[in-house]
């Protein structure tokens, strides 16, 4: 089963299924959520919620990551992490698990799992001088390590759809630079006699650390497109198919241009800047102006997109103006925007004609008009919901009961689903329920928000994500 479009491949062990058996695999690639990752790690893949019906002995899960492993020694810093889908309170806490491999020179790692939940790939950011990884000390010092995940424990989960798309945990662990500053923050000499206010039990061990090289090896992707002929946007994210697909779908109505991969030059403080300056080509009559000065995207913003609740990709907007009334205005603008702060030089080239800009003048303001319902997207998300509910009788019953309480469905419809169709499969009953919801959306659009609230109240990452996508499709 190949979902490389979203950075995922799944295979089933030969002894898990007989020739006559079939299995349904549900997958949801999550872009953003209330996530907390283990201390001293950064997420380097999308988060996937995976479930099967019926349960299998094991699946081989191959996940795309954004780390360049041309240096094979970096593989040891990549780990798999899992979180239970059901949680009493947010955020979803990820824990490290043992196992899996990250082959050198490849951008996919794999692990075999028999228990399913939310799964992702994280990378260790720092290690102590001498080679002892900080992640091994977190449990000793902070009491909040991923021991649960380290023993390979998982949680039964559901996943849904192939849609693209949390809050990154605070980087910590003994020896982090902010711990060093805390330890050295006492000004002046410290009295260590018995009258000292600082007891030995309050003292902290300071361990020097160094970067594992993961930030320097992280690969990013940039996408250039025009929201209008006179408005360019440059968006960027970690080089992960799930995030790139999300960006392309988010801006699918716009004119997509070149995309490319890049890495930061860390001598420039991890910041990408669009540089506007003198041009080799004539630009008489034209003005190219960034909406924000300096026009920058910070590395931290790219790392947070796809791993916290912010699902807006970092981007820069550039406005293009032409004075068509001026007789000397050049007919075609060729404007180069070098990107500063990258390991290898890149340049965005604007190519616009006077006709392009004059056409844009007739459509100014149309981007603020609400888009009509995207029926294809809405249909897909409802189908994703149907597939997910078909894996859990209990969750289906909870949602249907919530709908009955607010009269989205009446008692007779509810009884038909759970009493009158006892000889029907769960998927057939869910299909009837989703049909009722589709009719609700068509005839009573004001009630759709009530239904989405019921989905979000389930405290389930898949249902919350689908609710957000249905809402976005409906707007």
N, C-alpha and C positions, 0 to 999 in steps of 0.2 A: 504494500500500500504506500503510494508515493504522493506526499503533499509538499514537494520541494518548493512549490510556489509560496508556501508559508514556512519553509525551513524545517520540514519534518518528514521522516521516513519511518514506517512501522512494518515489522515483519513478525510472523507467527511461527513459533517452534513447530517442527514437524509432528511431534507427539501431542500437541495441544488440541488438534482437531482430527476427526475421522473424515473419510472421503465424503460421507453423507451429511456432515454437519456444516452449518453456516454460522457466522458470528457478525454482529454489527459493532463497528468501532466508531465511537463518537469523539470528535476532536474539536477543541476550541482554542485558537491562538489568541491570547489576551494582550492587548496593548493598553497597559495602564491598569492600576488597581490599588487597593489599600494593602500594599505588600511591605513586609519587613524582612530583609535578608540578613544572614548571619554577619556578625561583626567582622570587620576587616575583609569584606568581600564586596565585589561589585557584580551586578548581573551582566552576563555577556551573551544571553540568548533571550528569545521570547519566553513567556510563560505559557505552558500548554496544559489544558485540562483534558484528560484522556479517560475514557471508560469503555468497557466492552459489555456486550450482552449476548450470550451468557459470559460469566467470568472465565478467564483462561488461566492455564498454569503460568504462562509468562509471555511477555511480548519483548521483542528487541526494539528499543526506541532509539532512533538516530536523530539528533538535534543539531541544527546549525548554530554555530557561535561566531563571534566577530573578532577572534584573536588570530593573528598571523603566527602560525606555528612553524615558520621557516627556521626558527631556533627551537629544536626539539626539546630543549631543557625547560621550556615554558609549559609543557604539557602537565607537569606535576602540580601546577598551580590552578588547574581547572578542576572543578568539582561539580557533581550534581547535587541539587537541593530540592526538597519536596515540602509541601504544606498541605494540611487537610483542607478539603473544600468546605466542610462544615465547621464553623467556628462560632463560639458564643459571643465574641466581640472582635472587632477589627483592631489592628490589621491582621492579615494572614501571615503567620509567622513561618518562615522557611527554615529548615534545618538541613545540614549537610548529611549526605548518605555515602556509604562506602560503595566502591565498585565502579564499573564502567571504564572506558578507555577514551583517550583523545589522541588519535594518531597524528604523528608529526606531518607537517606540510598539508594537512587537510583542515577543512572548516566544519567538519561534522564530528561530534563525539557520540558514543553509543553506550547504552546500559540496558540490562535485562531487568524487567520489573514484573512482579506477579500481583502487586497491590497498587492501586492507581489513585492518584490525587493530582494536585497541581505540581508540575515538575519544571525545572529550569536549570540552567547552567550558570554558575558563578565562578569568579576568579579571585584568588587571594591577592590582595594589593601590596602588603608589606610582609617582610619576614625579619626576624631578629638577626643581627650580625652573628655569623656562626652557623646559620642555616636552619635554626629552629623556627618553624612557622608560627606566627602569632595565633593562628586559629587553634593550635594545640594548647595554648595557654588561656584562651578565653574562658573555658569552663572552670579552670582553677581559680582565676582571679575574679571573674564577673559572675559566676554561677548561672550563666545564661547561654551556654553553648548549645550546639546542635547535637547533644548526646542522643536525643531521641532519634534524630535522623541518622546519626552516625552508626547506629545499630541496624540501620536499614529498615526501620519501621515506617510504614506508610499508612495512608487512610484511604478507605474506599471512596471513590469519587465518581463524578459524572463529568462529561465534557460534551461539547456540542459544536457542530458546524465547522466550517473551514475559514471562518472570518478572521481577517487580520486584526489583530488586537484581540509595583506598588510603591508604595513609598519606600525608597531605599533606606535600609536601616543605617543608623549612624555608624560610621566607621569607627571601630574601637579596638580593643585588645591592648594588652600591655605593650608599651613601647611606642605607641603612636605619638606623633609629634605633639598633639595637644596634651597628652598625658605628661610628656616631658616638661612642657611649659607649666603644667599644674604643679609638678613636683619641684620645679625651680622657681615657683612664684613667690617663695618666702624671701622678703627683702632683708638684707643684712645677715649677720651670723646667727645661727640657731644655738640656743643654750641647751645642751643635752644632759644637764644635771638633773637631779631628782625634782627640782623646782620647775623644770621646763613644762610648758603647757602642751608640748607636742610629745606624746608618748611614743614608744617604739611601735606599739600596735597600730598607730596612726600613720606611720611612715610608709612610703610607697617605693617599690622597686622601680628603678629607671633602667630600661633596657634599650640600647640603641638599635635602630632598625634601618633597613634600606628597601627601596622599591623592588618588587619582584620582576619588574620590566613589563608587566601587563598593560599599564596605561600606554607605554610607548608602542606596544604591539597591537593595540586596538585599531580595527579598520572601520572607517565610516563611509557613508555614501551620501552624495549630494545630488539633488534634482533641481534642474532649472525649468521653469514654465512661466507662461504669461497668463495672468488672471484676465487681463484685457490686452489688446495690442499696445497700450501705453502704460502697462503696469506689469513689471517683472517681479517674480518671487523666486528666491533661492531658499530651498528647504534642505535640511540635512538630518541624518539619524545614524545610529550604529548600523553597520552593513549587515542587516538581517532581513531576509525576504519578507517576514511578517510585518516589520515596520515599514519597509519600502512599499509593500502592497497597500498598507493603511494610508500612506501619504498619497499614493496614486489614486486611491478611491476617494480620499477626502477632497482631492482637487481634480476629480475625473472630468469635470466640465470645462477644464481649462486646457490651454495649448501646451502639452508636455514637450519639453525640448531635451537637451542632452543630460544624461546622468553619468556620474563617475565616482570612483572610490578614492579615498584619501586617508592619510594619517597625519597627526599633528607633529609639528616640530616643537618639542617640549622646552627648547631654549627660549621659545616665545610665549611662555606662560600658558600654554594650552588654550589659545584663543585664535579663532579664524576671523579675518577682517577683509571686507571688500574694499579695495582701494580705488578711489576716484581721483584722476589726475589728468595731466596733459595727454593728448592723443596723437598718434601718428597720422591718422586719417582726418580730413577736414570734418568739422562738426558745426559749421556755420548755421545758425538758425535753430539749433537743437539744444536742449538742456536735459541732462541726465542727473537725477537727484535722489539720493537715498532718503527714506522717510525718517531714519534715525541716524544720528552722527555721534560717535563713530558707528559704522555699520558692521557689527560684530556678532558672532555666535561663540559662546564659551563652551569648552569641552564638557564642563559639568552639566550644562543644559542638555547636551546631546546624550550624556550618560543617563540622565534622569528620564528622558522621554522613553516611554515603553516600560519603565520600571517603577513609576509612581502614579498618583492619581491624575497627573497632568497628561492629557492625551492630545495636546496641541503640539505639533512638531516645531522645533525651533526654526526660524526662518528670517529672512531679510527682504524688505520690500524696496523696489527701485521704481520711481516714476520717470516717465519719458515724455518730454514736451517738445512740440515742433511749432515754429511760427511760419505757417504756410503762406501768410501774407507778405513775408519778406522775400524780395526777388532773389536774394543770394542764398536762401536756404537750400542746402544740398538735398537732393531727392532721396538719397539712401544714407541712413546713419549706420556707421560701423564704429562701435564703441567697445573698447576693451576694458574689462574690470579684473585686474590681477587679484588673486586670493593670497593674502599674507598669513603666515603662521603655519604653513603646511610643509611637510618633509620634502615633497616634490612640487614644483611650481605648477599652478593651474590658473587658467584665465577664463572668465565668462565673457563671451563675445555677443554683444547686442547687434542684431541686424534688423532694422526697421525702415520702412519706406514711408513717404508722406501719405500715400494711400492707406497704409495700415493705420496711421494715426487719425486720419480724417474719418475713416470708418469707425474708429473707437469713439469719436465725438458723438456719433449718433446713438451710442449704447451706454454712455456715461450714466451711472446710477442704477443700471439694471441689475448689477450684482447685489444690490440691497433688497431687491424684490424677493420674497420668499419663493423658494423652489417648489414646484408641484411635488406631490407625493411620488417618490421613486417606487413604482409598483414592483419592479423586479427586486429591488433591495428588500422591500417590506415582505414580499412573498418568501424570499430566501430566509430572512430572520425568523419568520413564523414557522417555516419548515425546520429551521434549526431548533426552535423551541419544541416542535412536535417530536423531533428525534430524541431530544434530551428527556422529555417527559416520558417517552416510551421505554426508558431504562429504569424508571422508579415509580412504582405504584403509589408509594407513600407520598412522594413529592407531588405527584399528579393529584392525589386526593386532597392534599393541603391547599393547593391552588384552586381546585374546583370548589372546595368548601368556602374559600375566601370570596370567590366570585358569586357564590350563592348568597352569602351574607350581605353583599352590597347590591344584589339583584341584577348582576351582569348576566347570570343565568338563573332561571327559576327552579323551584323544587322539583318539578316534573322532569326538567332536563337533567338535573343532578341525579335523580333516582334512575333515570334511564342509563346514565353512564355507569352507575355502580350496582344497580339491581336488575335492570331490564336487559343488560348486555353481558350477563355473566358467562355466556358461552363464547363471547368475542374476546380476541386477544387484546392486550393492553394497547398496542399500537393502533388498533381499529377504534378503540374508545377515545384515545387521544386525538385521532384524526377527526372524529365527530366534534370533539370539544374545540379544537382549533378552527373548525369550520364555523362554529358559533361565534368565536372571537373575531374571525374575519368579517362576518356579517355585522358584528357590532361596530367594527372600524368603519365599514362602509355606510351604515345607517345612523350610527350615533357617535360621531367622532369626538364629541365632548367627553365621552366616557372612557376614552383610551387611556387617559392619565390615571384613572382609578385602577384599571387593569395592570398597568405598569407598576403602580405602587404595591399591588399584591405580589408581583414578582420580586420586587426589591425587598419586601418584608421577609422573604424566606431566608435571608442571610446566607445566600449561596452565590459564589463568585460568578458562576455561569449564568444564573438567572439575572443577576444584577447587570452583567455585561449585555445580555440579550435585550433586557429592558432599555438600556441606553441606546442600543443600535436600532431598536424598533422606533424609539422616540426620535432619533436622528433622521431616520428614513421618512418619518411621517411629517416632519417639519417642512 
